[in-house]
Amino acid sequence: MPDVGAPFVKIYRLSSYVGEPEGNRPHYHPDTVEVCAILRGQLDWFAGDERYIVHPGDVLVVPPNVVHGAIDSTLQPCDLVVAHFAPEQLSSKLCTALNQIGIKRVRSHSVSEQVVAILKAHQERSDCFEERVAALGTLLAVSIVEAEPSEVEQEVSRLIRLAQRELLGSGMRPTIEGVAHRLGVSAVWLHQVFVRETGASPGDWIQARRISEAKKRLLESTETHEQIALDLGYSSGQSFATSFRRQSGMTPSEYRKLHMDDGIEQSQRIYEGNVRETWENGVRIYPPTE
């Protein structure tokens, strides 16, 4: 958005309802802290040496100069709000704290809502716009720096990880009722918490994981699409291809071709994304060109 208020230098909303190949290539931002709030979608991303599966309600914080993007450069179906901090425009204490936290995933709907509130403040442009954005920016920075899961949240996350392991178990595909019984909890409660924690129903979550596994096998094996489809539990190669295209924006054949040979070199190229660039009549004013 134009005329972004301090301490931000860029803020935008991005929505996609189909997979977009090359929509999130490996890149870095040289002098801003990126704060990305996920509103919809289950995304396979990486930042630095870490891999993340991010869900609605998650906020991923990426420091300057850290390479990040989608695992296979594909922007999956999603709805995001992204804000870029200029750390030096915060107090010196917050600037230091924000730069020292490194890559951080904050699993908090309240923090995600703060990012959305900052976008709305830019859209509404009240008389006290600058003061309002500055206050919201300080609150967001403090929330990110101080965010730590409570003991209850940690226990819930542990149960969800156990449930996910059960749902992906080999043999006959388990039901959420069966998993809940083995974990000693209510099936209704487990379903509700699963959706809250992952942003997807157990069925949709399994579907996304199956597509992720299919991508790996398309690149690391010579199995046919039909073999992969049946092995992952699809009723037919056609149903597998339909689900795959919805998630990745291309057919399994197109995906395999793109990411082999020349496609691998393209997907591994790293791009600089300098969000502080300003242009005037087609000429870049800042940063100055050499």
Backbone as CSV, one residue per row, in Angstrom:
resi,resn,N_x,N_y,N_z,CA_x,CA_y,CA_z,C_x,C_y,C_z
1,MET,0.848,-1.185,0.000,0.000,0.000,0.000,0.888,1.240,0.000
2,PRO,0.461,2.308,-0.720,1.235,3.550,-0.715,1.109,4.265,0.635
3,ASP,2.075,5.151,0.927,2.034,5.966,2.152,1.876,5.095,3.398
4,VAL,2.750,4.131,3.544,2.702,3.245,4.701,3.232,3.996,5.920
5,GLY,2.539,3.837,7.056,2.923,4.545,8.264,4.020,3.847,9.048
6,ALA,4.925,4.635,9.624,5.998,4.091,10.468,5.389,3.367,11.675
7,PRO,5.977,2.262,12.110,7.300,1.734,11.766,7.306,0.731,10.617
8,PHE,6.321,0.779,9.733,6.237,-0.158,8.619,6.705,0.515,7.332
9,VAL,7.187,-0.302,6.401,7.567,0.215,5.092,6.748,-0.431,3.981
10,LYS,6.051,-1.525,4.304,5.178,-2.151,3.317,4.185,-3.036,4.030
11,ILE,2.946,-3.058,3.531,1.932,-3.964,4.056,0.961,-4.295,2.933
12,TYR,0.595,-5.571,2.828,-0.311,-5.959,1.745,-1.045,-7.247,2.114
13,ARG,-2.127,-7.477,1.385,-2.893,-8.717,1.541,-2.795,-9.506,0.245
14,LEU,-2.594,-10.806,0.363,-2.425,-11.668,-0.796,-3.386,-12.841,-0.682
15,SER,-4.198,-13.048,-1.707,-5.149,-14.159,-1.719,-4.970,-14.984,-2.986
16,SER,-5.018,-16.298,-2.828,-4.932,-17.207,-3.962,-5.859,-18.386,-3.698
17,TYR,-6.623,-18.774,-4.709,-7.560,-19.879,-4.535,-7.136,-21.122,-5.295
18,VAL,-6.031,-21.019,-6.025,-5.427,-22.187,-6.673,-3.921,-22.085,-6.485
19,GLY,-3.225,-23.209,-6.620,-1.781,-23.172,-6.514,-1.177,-22.361,-7.650
20,GLU,-0.166,-21.557,-7.342,0.484,-20.720,-8.353,1.962,-21.095,-8.453
21,PRO,2.359,-21.828,-9.509,3.767,-22.204,-9.677,4.670,-20.971,-9.700
22,GLU,5.812,-21.070,-9.044,6.795,-19.979,-8.957,6.217,-18.743,-8.260
23,GLY,5.139,-18.915,-7.490,4.521,-17.771,-6.820,5.182,-17.382,-5.512
24,ASN,6.068,-18.234,-4.983,6.758,-17.914,-3.732,8.172,-18.496,-3.788
25,ARG,8.985,-17.943,-4.668,10.339,-18.436,-4.875,11.253,-18.044,-3.713
26,PRO,12.369,-18.744,-3.527,13.309,-18.383,-2.462,13.766,-16.928,-2.607
27,HIS,13.656,-16.164,-1.527,14.028,-14.756,-1.591,14.406,-14.267,-0.193
28,TYR,14.911,-13.064,-0.115,15.236,-12.465,1.176,15.006,-10.962,1.094
29,HIS,14.858,-10.337,2.241,14.683,-8.885,2.328,15.874,-8.330,3.102
30,PRO,16.633,-7.427,2.502,17.913,-7.026,3.091,17.840,-6.216,4.379
31,ASP,16.774,-5.447,4.605,16.814,-4.571,5.785,15.466,-4.377,6.451
32,THR,14.577,-5.363,6.327,13.283,-5.286,7.011,12.963,-6.620,7.670
33,VAL,12.138,-6.562,8.711,11.629,-7.762,9.371,10.244,-8.056,8.799
34,GLU,10.072,-9.243,8.226,8.790,-9.617,7.637,7.917,-10.317,8.668
35,VAL,6.663,-9.871,8.758,5.688,-10.494,9.652,4.513,-10.944,8.790
36,CYS,4.333,-12.249,8.676,3.303,-12.799,7.790,2.238,-13.515,8.619
37,ALA,0.994,-13.034,8.534,-0.136,-13.645,9.238,-0.924,-14.500,8.254
38,ILE,-1.104,-15.769,8.573,-1.818,-16.692,7.686,-3.284,-16.720,8.099
39,LEU,-4.156,-16.344,7.172,-5.597,-16.307,7.447,-6.313,-17.537,6.899
40,ARG,-5.784,-18.093,5.815,-6.403,-19.277,5.184,-5.313,-20.065,4.473
41,GLY,-5.429,-21.394,4.541,-4.494,-22.249,3.835,-3.525,-22.965,4.748
42,GLN,-3.039,-24.098,4.290,-1.993,-24.846,4.981,-0.790,-24.846,4.067
43,LEU,0.311,-24.204,4.479,1.405,-23.890,3.578,2.694,-24.580,3.991
44,ASP,3.410,-25.107,2.998,4.726,-25.719,3.217,5.790,-24.692,2.877
45,TRP,6.372,-24.086,3.899,7.361,-23.028,3.717,8.668,-23.394,4.399
46,PHE,9.694,-22.633,4.050,10.956,-22.745,4.772,11.466,-21.342,5.072
47,ALA,12.273,-21.240,6.111,12.961,-19.990,6.449,14.303,-20.385,7.034
48,GLY,15.381,-19.946,6.396,16.695,-20.386,6.822,16.821,-21.882,6.622
49,ASP,17.244,-22.586,7.650,17.408,-24.044,7.573,16.194,-24.800,8.107
50,GLU,15.162,-24.077,8.512,13.992,-24.708,9.116,12.841,-24.820,8.121
51,ARG,12.085,-25.907,8.255,10.888,-26.107,7.433,9.662,-25.934,8.320
52,TYR,8.644,-25.258,7.791,7.444,-24.981,8.577,6.196,-25.366,7.785
53,ILE,5.247,-25.982,8.474,3.891,-26.125,7.931,3.054,-25.126,8.712
54,VAL,2.653,-24.045,8.061,1.958,-22.967,8.759,0.463,-23.031,8.468
55,HIS,-0.331,-22.623,9.451,-1.782,-22.749,9.400,-2.436,-21.412,9.725
56,PRO,-3.738,-21.282,9.488,-4.447,-20.065,9.887,-4.276,-19.778,11.373
57,GLY,-4.002,-18.527,11.685,-3.725,-18.142,13.065,-2.246,-18.047,13.356
58,ASP,-1.413,-18.694,12.514,0.037,-18.605,12.687,0.555,-17.270,12.167
59,VAL,1.612,-16.778,12.809,2.337,-15.602,12.329,3.804,-16.002,12.223
60,LEU,4.377,-15.889,11.034,5.772,-16.243,10.828,6.593,-14.964,10.720
61,VAL,7.602,-14.854,11.572,8.459,-13.669,11.621,9.826,-14.043,11.040
62,VAL,10.264,-13.282,10.016,11.531,-13.578,9.342,12.429,-12.344,9.399
63,PRO,13.619,-12.459,10.008,14.540,-11.320,10.119,15.131,-10.936,8.764
64,PRO,15.842,-9.817,8.707,16.495,-9.398,7.461,17.519,-10.432,6.994
65,ASN,17.651,-10.538,5.659,18.691,-11.349,5.007,18.549,-12.855,5.205
66,VAL,17.404,-13.310,5.705,17.162,-14.745,5.846,16.373,-15.228,4.627
67,VAL,16.908,-16.201,3.908,16.236,-16.722,2.721,15.009,-17.524,3.148
68,HIS,13.877,-17.264,2.489,12.644,-17.965,2.815,11.764,-18.054,1.580
69,GLY,10.731,-18.880,1.659,9.817,-19.062,0.533,9.087,-20.378,0.678
70,ALA,8.443,-20.828,-0.400,7.745,-22.114,-0.397,8.739,-23.239,-0.658
71,ILE,8.444,-24.413,-0.122,9.340,-25.560,-0.278,9.639,-25.820,-1.750
72,ASP,8.641,-25.737,-2.611,8.855,-26.005,-4.039,8.562,-24.781,-4.899
73,SER,8.612,-23.593,-4.282,8.380,-22.312,-4.964,6.921,-22.079,-5.338
74,THR,6.025,-23.023,-5.024,4.613,-22.875,-5.382,3.853,-22.150,-4.277
75,LEU,3.134,-21.100,-4.647,2.245,-20.438,-3.702,0.967,-21.254,-3.623
76,GLN,0.736,-21.912,-2.496,-0.449,-22.741,-2.335,-1.681,-21.869,-2.092
77,PRO,-2.892,-22.427,-2.263,-4.100,-21.646,-1.974,-4.055,-21.060,-0.574
78,CYS,-4.247,-19.743,-0.459,-4.051,-19.107,0.840,-4.636,-17.703,0.862
79,ASP,-4.641,-17.144,2.057,-4.995,-15.739,2.283,-4.027,-15.237,3.342
80,LEU,-3.218,-14.230,3.007,-2.165,-13.749,3.890,-2.231,-12.237,4.051
81,VAL,-1.776,-11.752,5.194,-1.478,-10.328,5.364,-0.021,-10.244,5.768
82,VAL,0.750,-9.459,5.016,2.197,-9.364,5.231,2.565,-7.922,5.549
83,ALA,3.327,-7.744,6.619,3.801,-6.406,7.000,5.311,-6.454,7.158
84,HIS,5.972,-5.381,6.735,7.421,-5.284,6.863,7.776,-4.142,7.809
85,PHE,8.439,-4.508,8.901,8.923,-3.538,9.877,10.222,-2.888,9.400
86,ALA,10.373,-1.600,9.690,11.680,-0.953,9.670,12.115,-0.906,11.136
87,PRO,12.940,-1.840,11.601,13.233,-1.957,13.043,13.744,-0.672,13.671
88,GLU,14.525,0.108,12.921,15.119,1.321,13.496,14.088,2.395,13.803
89,GLN,12.854,2.226,13.303,11.808,3.199,13.589,11.039,2.846,14.874
90,LEU,11.420,1.746,15.516,10.880,1.406,16.830,11.826,1.962,17.899
91,SER,11.453,1.814,19.152,12.361,2.216,20.224,13.621,1.361,20.140
92,SER,14.723,1.852,20.680,15.981,1.110,20.595,15.864,-0.259,21.268
93,LYS,15.114,-0.333,22.366,14.947,-1.599,23.079,14.183,-2.605,22.226
94,LEU,13.082,-2.153,21.604,12.298,-3.046,20.758,13.055,-3.415,19.494
95,CYS,13.786,-2.456,18.933,14.579,-2.717,17.729,15.579,-3.834,17.994
96,THR,16.288,-3.751,19.102,17.266,-4.776,19.457,16.597,-6.122,19.696
97,ALA,15.483,-6.117,20.431,14.779,-7.361,20.744,14.245,-8.031,19.485
98,LEU,13.683,-7.239,18.570,13.102,-7.785,17.348,14.184,-8.372,16.456
99,ASN,15.337,-7.737,16.416,16.435,-8.231,15.584,17.107,-9.455,16.184
100,GLN,16.945,-9.659,17.491,17.622,-10.774,18.156,16.794,-12.050,18.228
101,ILE,15.494,-11.987,17.949,14.665,-13.179,18.144,14.869,-14.209,17.043
102,GLY,15.412,-13.792,15.911,15.591,-14.745,14.829,14.267,-15.128,14.199
103,ILE,14.256,-16.247,13.483,13.020,-16.749,12.877,12.097,-17.223,13.992
104,LYS,10.840,-16.836,13.922,9.924,-17.207,14.995,8.526,-17.436,14.440
105,ARG,7.918,-18.554,14.829,6.513,-18.797,14.493,5.690,-18.561,15.748
106,VAL,4.767,-17.629,15.664,3.894,-17.301,16.781,2.526,-17.921,16.492
107,ARG,2.108,-18.853,17.306,0.833,-19.538,17.097,-0.224,-18.872,17.960
108,SER,-0.720,-17.720,17.499,-1.663,-16.938,18.292,-2.609,-16.173,17.374
109,HIS,-3.900,-16.460,17.503,-4.881,-15.735,16.694,-4.908,-14.256,17.063
110,SER,-4.633,-13.922,18.323,-4.665,-12.516,18.726,-3.556,-11.715,18.036
111,VAL,-2.383,-12.308,17.884,-1.292,-11.619,17.185,-1.622,-11.504,15.701
112,SER,-2.198,-12.568,15.135,-2.632,-12.521,13.730,-3.649,-11.400,13.517
113,GLU,-4.566,-11.243,14.462,-5.577,-10.189,14.369,-4.957,-8.798,14.449
114,GLN,-3.837,-8.674,15.167,-3.146,-7.384,15.228,-2.603,-6.991,13.859
115,VAL,-2.072,-7.976,13.125,-1.559,-7.700,11.776,-2.691,-7.233,10.867
116,VAL,-3.844,-7.889,10.967,-5.012,-7.497,10.160,-5.474,-6.092,10.549
117,ALA,-5.437,-5.761,11.850,-5.845,-4.432,12.317,-4.943,-3.350,11.728
118,ILE,-3.665,-3.654,11.557,-2.737,-2.687,10.964,-3.084,-2.449,9.501
119,LEU,-3.442,-3.512,8.785,-3.875,-3.350,7.391,-5.135,-2.489,7.321
120,LYS,-6.098,-2.757,8.206,-7.350,-1.987,8.205,-7.100,-0.518,8.532
121,ALA,-6.141,-0.257,9.420,-5.816,1.131,9.756,-5.313,1.880,8.530
122,HIS,-4.558,1.192,7.675,-4.075,1.820,6.449,-5.210,2.023,5.441
123,GLN,-6.172,1.117,5.451,-7.300,1.240,4.517,-8.266,2.346,4.937
124,GLU,-8.434,2.543,6.242,-9.428,3.505,6.736,-8.896,4.937,6.798
125,ARG,-7.611,5.125,7.093,-6.969,6.441,7.089,-7.708,7.457,7.959
126,SER,-7.747,7.222,9.265,-8.400,8.156,10.175,-7.556,9.419,10.336
127,ASP,-8.102,10.419,11.041,-7.377,11.678,11.262,-6.088,11.449,12.059
128,CYS,-6.092,10.435,12.900,-4.911,10.128,13.716,-4.175,8.907,13.156
129,PHE,-4.151,8.809,11.840,-3.587,7.643,11.169,-2.170,7.329,11.635
130,GLU,-1.271,8.297,11.597,0.133,8.057,11.941,0.281,7.585,13.387
131,GLU,-0.441,8.236,14.303,-0.369,7.849,15.710,-0.951,6.451,15.928
132,ARG,-2.042,6.169,15.234,-2.688,4.862,15.387,-1.781,3.739,14.887
133,VAL,-1.171,3.929,13.711,-0.297,2.897,13.152,0.944,2.717,14.016
134,ALA,1.496,3.823,14.522,2.677,3.730,15.385,2.366,2.929,16.646
135,ALA,1.192,3.166,17.227,0.797,2.436,18.443,0.577,0.961,18.133
136,LEU,-0.097,0.672,17.018,-0.342,-0.722,16.633,0.972,-1.439,16.319
137,GLY,1.903,-0.710,15.698,3.198,-1.306,15.379,3.982,-1.662,16.627
138,THR,3.961,-0.763,17.623,4.648,-1.037,18.886,4.009,-2.232,19.596
139,LEU,2.671,-2.283,19.615,1.965,-3.398,20.250,2.307,-4.718,19.567
140,LEU,2.352,-4.724,18.227,2.674,-5.947,17.496,4.102,-6.396,17.802
141,ALA,5.039,-5.460,17.809,6.430,-5.812,18.089,6.565,-6.415,19.481
142,VAL,5.907,-5.810,20.475,5.958,-6.333,21.846,5.343,-7.733,21.902
143,SER,4.203,-7.919,21.233,3.516,-9.214,21.242,4.397,-10.304,20.638
144,ILE,5.108,-9.969,19.561,5.986,-10.946,18.909,7.161,-11.301,19.818
145,VAL,7.778,-10.289,20.393,8.950,-10.517,21.238,8.587,-11.335,22.471
146,GLU,7.426,-11.069,23.078,7.060,-11.701,24.343,6.244,-12.983,24.189
147,ALA,5.852,-13.327,22.965,4.958,-14.469,22.756,5.620,-15.784,23.163
148,GLU,5.005,-16.477,24.090,5.435,-17.803,24.515,4.187,-18.634,24.808
149,PRO,4.150,-19.892,24.376,2.961,-20.725,24.630,2.794,-21.052,26.103
150,SER,1.539,-21.062,26.566,1.261,-21.452,27.954,1.369,-22.969,28.090
151,GLU,1.328,-23.460,29.327,1.403,-24.905,29.556,0.209,-25.615,28.927
152,VAL,-0.957,-24.995,29.011,-2.158,-25.595,28.402,-1.986,-25.682,26.894
153,GLU,-1.489,-24.597,26.272,-1.283,-24.585,24.824,-0.258,-25.633,24.410
154,GLN,0.782,-25.806,25.207,1.793,-26.813,24.898,1.215,-28.217,24.970
155,GLU,0.340,-28.466,25.953,-0.283,-29.778,26.075,-1.234,-30.051,24.920
156,VAL,-1.998,-29.036,24.529,-2.901,-29.185,23.381,-2.094,-29.488,22.121
157,SER,-0.994,-28.763,21.918,-0.148,-28.995,20.748,0.423,-30.409,20.753
158,ARG,0.777,-30.902,21.940,1.305,-32.268,22.045,0.251,-33.296,21.632
159,LEU,-0.988,-33.101,22.083,-2.071,-34.018,21.713,-2.358,-33.965,20.221
160,ILE,-2.304,-32.787,19.637,-2.551,-32.666,18.196,-1.459,-33.376,17.409
161,ARG,-0.206,-33.255,17.854,0.882,-33.961,17.162,0.690,-35.476,17.245
162,LEU,0.240,-35.958,18.403,-0.046,-37.385,18.540,-1.183,-37.808,17.621
163,ALA,-2.226,-36.975,17.550,-3.363,-37.280,16.675,-2.924,-37.311,15.215
164,GLN,-2.069,-36.385,14.829,-1.580,-36.356,13.452,-0.783,-37.613,13.125
165,ARG,0.028,-38.045,14.081,0.812,-39.266,13.874,-0.103,-40.471,13.691
166,GLU,-1.178,-40.511,14.476,-2.138,-41.613,14.362,-2.852,-41.574,13.011
167,LEU,-3.243,-40.367,12.583,-3.982,-40.218,11.330,-3.150,-40.603,10.120
168,LEU,-1.824,-40.473,10.245,-0.929,-40.814,9.141,-0.376,-42.221,9.268
169,GLY,-0.869,-42.959,10.256,-0.354,-44.303,10.481,-0.602,-45.217,9.297
170,SER,0.223,-46.257,9.195,0.083,-47.212,8.100,-1.120,-48.122,8.345
171,GLY,-1.487,-48.883,7.324,-2.614,-49.793,7.441,-3.942,-49.090,7.217
172,MET,-5.016,-49.641,7.797,-6.347,-49.071,7.612,-6.385,-47.638,8.150
173,ARG,-6.932,-46.727,7.358,-6.944,-45.312,7.746,-7.839,-45.117,8.980
174,PRO,-7.295,-44.565,10.055,-8.063,-44.401,11.290,-9.082,-43.272,11.178
175,THR,-10.104,-43.339,12.018,-11.097,-42.275,12.100,-10.744,-41.350,13.258
176,ILE,-11.303,-40.137,13.259,-11.039,-39.202,14.356,-11.620,-39.752,15.651
177,GLU,-12.724,-40.537,15.540,-13.313,-41.158,16.735,-12.352,-42.179,17.345
178,GLY,-11.728,-42.987,16.475,-10.791,-43.987,16.965,-9.542,-43.356,17.575
179,VAL,-9.061,-42.302,16.946,-7.879,-41.607,17.460,-8.194,-40.974,18.809
180,ALA,-9.359,-40.334,18.915,-9.749,-39.693,20.173,-9.852,-40.719,21.295
181,HIS,-10.419,-41.885,20.970,-10.556,-42.939,21.990,-9.185,-43.373,22.512
182,ARG,-8.213,-43.536,21.599,-6.871,-43.976,22.013,-6.147,-42.893,22.815
183,LEU,-6.480,-41.632,22.556,-5.839,-40.540,23.297,-6.577,-40.206,24.586
184,GLY,-7.762,-40.800,24.778,-8.519,-40.568,25.999,-9.227,-39.229,26.051
185,VAL,-9.652,-38.720,24.878,-10.353,-37.435,24.823,-11.627,-37.593,24.004
186,SER,-12.486,-36.574,24.056,-13.727,-36.576,23.287,-13.435,-36.348,21.807
187,ALA,-14.133,-37.078,20.949,-13.958,-36.908,19.505,-14.376,-35.506,19.062
188,VAL,-15.459,-34.994,19.653,-15.926,-33.646,19.304,-14.878,-32.613,19.701
189,TRP,-14.341,-32.750,20.909,-13.306,-31.811,21.380,-12.071,-31.885,20.494
190,LEU,-11.633,-33.105,20.172,-10.430,-33.276,19.359,-10.616,-32.660,17.978
191,HIS,-11.794,-32.854,17.391,-12.062,-32.264,16.063,-12.008,-30.745,16.139
192,GLN,-12.647,-30.163,17.145,-12.675,-28.706,17.280,-11.272,-28.136,17.491
193,VAL,-10.498,-28.778,18.365,-9.149,-28.297,18.648,-8.235,-28.510,17.444
194,PHE,-8.427,-29.599,16.739,-7.636,-29.884,15.541,-7.817,-28.774,14.512
195,VAL,-9.075,-28.388,14.288,-9.368,-27.312,13.327,-8.767,-25.996,13.806
196,ARG,-8.879,-25.716,15.109,-8.343,-24.466,15.660,-6.824,-24.415,15.538
197,GLU,-6.164,-25.547,15.782,-4.700,-25.577,15.773,-4.120,-25.603,14.369
198,THR,-4.778,-26.308,13.452,-4.198,-26.501,12.121,-4.895,-25.697,11.035
199,GLY,-6.095,-25.165,11.335,-6.833,-24.432,10.313,-7.501,-25.325,9.296
200,ALA,-7.526,-26.630,9.552,-8.131,-27.571,8.605,-8.773,-28.714,9.369
201,SER,-9.792,-29.317,8.773,-10.381,-30.506,9.370,-9.373,-31.646,9.247
202,PRO,-9.534,-32.711,10.052,-8.610,-33.841,9.925,-8.531,-34.382,8.500
203,GLY,-9.687,-34.447,7.812,-9.691,-34.937,6.428,-8.900,-34.041,5.496
204,ASP,-9.101,-32.723,5.604,-8.370,-31.787,4.740,-6.876,-31.786,5.067
205,TRP,-6.557,-31.949,6.346,-5.156,-31.983,6.742,-4.453,-33.206,6.139
206,ILE,-5.121,-34.359,6.211,-4.557,-35.573,5.623,-4.372,-35.397,4.123
207,GLN,-5.342,-34.758,3.474,-5.253,-34.528,2.028,-4.020,-33.715,1.683
208,ALA,-3.775,-32.642,2.454,-2.609,-31.794,2.200,-1.313,-32.563,2.413
209,ARG,-1.273,-33.408,3.439,-0.076,-34.204,3.698,0.163,-35.228,2.593
210,ARG,-0.914,-35.781,2.057,-0.769,-36.740,0.962,-0.194,-36.069,-0.277
211,ILE,-0.642,-34.854,-0.549,-0.111,-34.124,-1.710,1.360,-33.803,-1.497
212,SER,1.725,-33.439,-0.262,3.122,-33.153,0.049,3.986,-34.393,-0.175
213,GLU,3.493,-35.554,0.257,4.229,-36.801,0.055,4.301,-37.141,-1.430
214,ALA,3.218,-36.877,-2.169,3.207,-37.152,-3.607,4.266,-36.330,-4.330
215,LYS,4.421,-35.066,-3.950,5.439,-34.213,-4.574,6.829,-34.796,-4.373
216,LYS,7.087,-35.251,-3.167,8.396,-35.830,-2.865,8.652,-37.063,-3.726
217,ARG,7.648,-37.911,-3.863,7.830,-39.152,-4.619,7.890,-38.905,-6.117
218,LEU,7.231,-37.863,-6.594,7.322,-37.519,-8.015,8.748,-37.141,-8.401
219,LEU,9.470,-36.519,-7.469,10.825,-36.060,-7.757,11.893,-37.084,-7.408
220,GLU,11.605,-37.968,-6.452,12.644,-38.874,-5.960,12.480,-40.311,-6.448
221,SER,11.440,-40.578,-7.247,11.236,-41.938,-7.739,10.788,-41.908,-9.194
222,THR,10.724,-43.092,-9.794,10.232,-43.211,-11.177,8.843,-43.828,-11.200
223,GLU,8.178,-43.856,-10.057,6.827,-44.418,-9.987,5.879,-43.649,-10.903
224,THR,4.902,-44.348,-11.453,3.894,-43.678,-12.266,2.928,-42.922,-11.358
225,HIS,2.192,-41.999,-11.950,1.219,-41.231,-11.172,0.163,-42.151,-10.581
226,GLU,-0.230,-43.170,-11.355,-1.250,-44.095,-10.882,-0.748,-44.901,-9.681
227,GLN,0.517,-45.313,-9.718,1.090,-46.055,-8.590,1.102,-45.196,-7.321
228,ILE,1.520,-43.953,-7.476,1.562,-43.044,-6.333,0.163,-42.791,-5.800
229,ALA,-0.790,-42.586,-6.710,-2.168,-42.301,-6.302,-2.755,-43.439,-5.474
230,LEU,-2.629,-44.672,-5.974,-3.207,-45.818,-5.266,-2.497,-46.069,-3.942
231,ASP,-1.176,-45.875,-3.924,-0.413,-46.110,-2.700,-0.777,-45.105,-1.613
232,LEU,-1.161,-43.884,-2.014,-1.517,-42.850,-1.049,-3.004,-42.850,-0.691
233,GLY,-3.748,-43.810,-1.251,-5.136,-43.972,-0.845,-6.164,-43.305,-1.738
234,TYR,-5.771,-42.817,-2.921,-6.747,-42.229,-3.844,-7.474,-43.341,-4.597
235,SER,-8.723,-43.080,-4.932,-9.523,-44.102,-5.614,-9.104,-44.286,-7.063
236,SER,-8.493,-43.246,-7.643,-8.076,-43.325,-9.045,-7.005,-42.275,-9.331
237,GLY,-6.315,-42.451,-10.452,-5.332,-41.469,-10.872,-5.970,-40.121,-11.164
238,GLN,-7.222,-40.127,-11.625,-7.905,-38.884,-11.955,-8.221,-38.068,-10.710
239,SER,-8.706,-38.738,-9.647,-9.008,-38.006,-8.411,-7.730,-37.444,-7.803
240,PHE,-6.628,-38.186,-7.924,-5.329,-37.698,-7.446,-4.900,-36.472,-8.242
241,ALA,-5.027,-36.525,-9.563,-4.612,-35.408,-10.415,-5.427,-34.152,-10.126
242,THR,-6.731,-34.331,-9.853,-7.598,-33.185,-9.555,-7.163,-32.512,-8.255
243,SER,-6.928,-33.305,-7.213,-6.485,-32.759,-5.924,-5.110,-32.109,-6.058
244,PHE,-4.234,-32.743,-6.805,-2.875,-32.226,-6.969,-2.899,-30.875,-7.677
245,ARG,-3.705,-30.756,-8.709,-3.773,-29.504,-9.463,-4.342,-28.375,-8.601
246,ARG,-5.309,-28.685,-7.750,-5.899,-27.667,-6.885,-4.850,-27.099,-5.917
247,GLN,-3.968,-27.947,-5.438,-2.963,-27.518,-4.469,-1.752,-26.853,-5.117
248,SER,-1.330,-27.344,-6.267,-0.061,-26.887,-6.843,-0.206,-26.085,-8.127
249,GLY,-1.422,-26.022,-8.676,-1.625,-25.230,-9.887,-1.170,-25.919,-11.157
250,MET,-0.847,-27.215,-11.085,-0.404,-27.947,-12.273,-0.669,-29.429,-12.068
251,THR,-0.589,-30.187,-13.143,-0.793,-31.627,-13.054,0.470,-32.292,-12.490
252,PRO,0.354,-33.542,-12.015,1.558,-34.240,-11.552,2.650,-34.314,-12.618
253,SER,2.251,-34.524,-13.870,3.240,-34.587,-14.960,3.952,-33.256,-15.128
254,GLU,3.200,-32.174,-15.091,3.797,-30.843,-15.244,4.720,-30.533,-14.071
255,TYR,4.317,-30.964,-12.878,5.139,-30.719,-11.695,6.473,-31.455,-11.805
256,ARG,6.406,-32.709,-12.196,7.640,-33.511,-12.325,8.567,-32.906,-13.379
257,LYS,8.013,-32.469,-14.487,8.820,-31.897,-15.569,9.452,-30.578,-15.154
258,LEU,8.673,-29.731,-14.455,9.163,-28.408,-14.061,10.332,-28.505,-13.095
259,HIS,10.260,-29.446,-12.163,11.248,-29.508,-11.105,12.404,-30.461,-11.387
260,MET,12.447,-30.999,-12.577,13.590,-31.792,-12.983,14.467,-30.966,-13.912
261,ASP,15.734,-31.256,-13.936,16.691,-30.612,-14.838,16.686,-29.101,-14.686
262,ASP,16.232,-28.378,-15.745,16.274,-26.914,-15.707,15.358,-26.361,-14.633
263,GLY,14.275,-27.077,-14.332,13.345,-26.585,-13.330,13.967,-26.526,-11.944
264,ILE,14.862,-27.458,-11.633,15.520,-27.464,-10.337,16.386,-26.228,-10.175
265,GLU,17.160,-25.909,-11.248,18.007,-24.719,-11.188,17.172,-23.465,-10.982
266,GLN,16.033,-23.382,-11.659,15.165,-22.214,-11.536,14.594,-22.106,-10.127
267,SER,14.152,-23.232,-9.553,13.521,-23.200,-8.233,14.516,-22.898,-7.124
268,GLN,15.821,-23.126,-7.381,16.823,-22.896,-6.354,17.434,-21.502,-6.440
269,ARG,17.094,-20.736,-7.447,17.622,-19.390,-7.568,17.043,-18.503,-6.471
270,ILE,17.870,-17.692,-5.865,17.449,-16.846,-4.745,17.319,-15.405,-5.225
271,TYR,16.239,-14.751,-4.851,15.959,-13.394,-5.295,16.007,-12.416,-4.120
272,GLU,16.473,-11.217,-4.400,16.439,-10.160,-3.403,15.131,-9.406,-3.524
273,GLY,14.435,-9.260,-2.408,13.177,-8.512,-2.401,13.321,-7.290,-1.521
274,ASN,13.781,-6.188,-2.092,13.993,-4.968,-1.300,12.699,-4.176,-1.269
275,VAL,11.952,-4.263,-0.169,10.641,-3.626,-0.089,10.748,-2.129,0.169
276,ARG,11.962,-1.612,0.351,12.119,-0.173,0.552,12.362,0.563,-0.768
277,GLU,12.284,-0.159,-1.859,12.457,0.495,-3.150,11.369,1.544,-3.384
278,THR,11.721,2.694,-3.911,10.754,3.697,-4.335,11.081,4.103,-5.770
279,TRP,10.032,4.295,-6.538,10.197,4.589,-7.970,9.497,5.896,-8.322
280,GLU,10.011,6.565,-9.312,9.397,7.800,-9.792,9.549,7.858,-11.301
281,ASN,8.416,7.828,-12.005,8.409,7.844,-13.475,9.269,6.722,-14.053
282,GLY,9.159,5.531,-13.456,9.885,4.386,-13.971,11.345,4.323,-13.575
283,VAL,11.805,5.235,-12.729,13.205,5.284,-12.285,13.279,4.976,-10.804
284,ARG,14.161,4.062,-10.399,14.306,3.742,-8.997,15.066,4.873,-8.291
285,ILE,14.434,5.434,-7.252,15.037,6.537,-6.506,15.802,6.015,-5.300
286,TYR,15.179,5.000,-4.594,15.843,4.432,-3.425,15.610,2.926,-3.399
287,PRO,16.623,2.113,-3.072,18.009,2.538,-2.860,18.641,2.992,-4.165
288,PRO,19.643,3.855,-4.128,20.240,4.354,-5.364,20.927,3.249,-6.149
289,THR,20.847,3.320,-7.462,21.520,2.335,-8.301,23.000,2.642,-8.363
290,GLU,23.801,1.588,-8.479,25.250,1.794,-8.536,25.672,2.198,-9.952
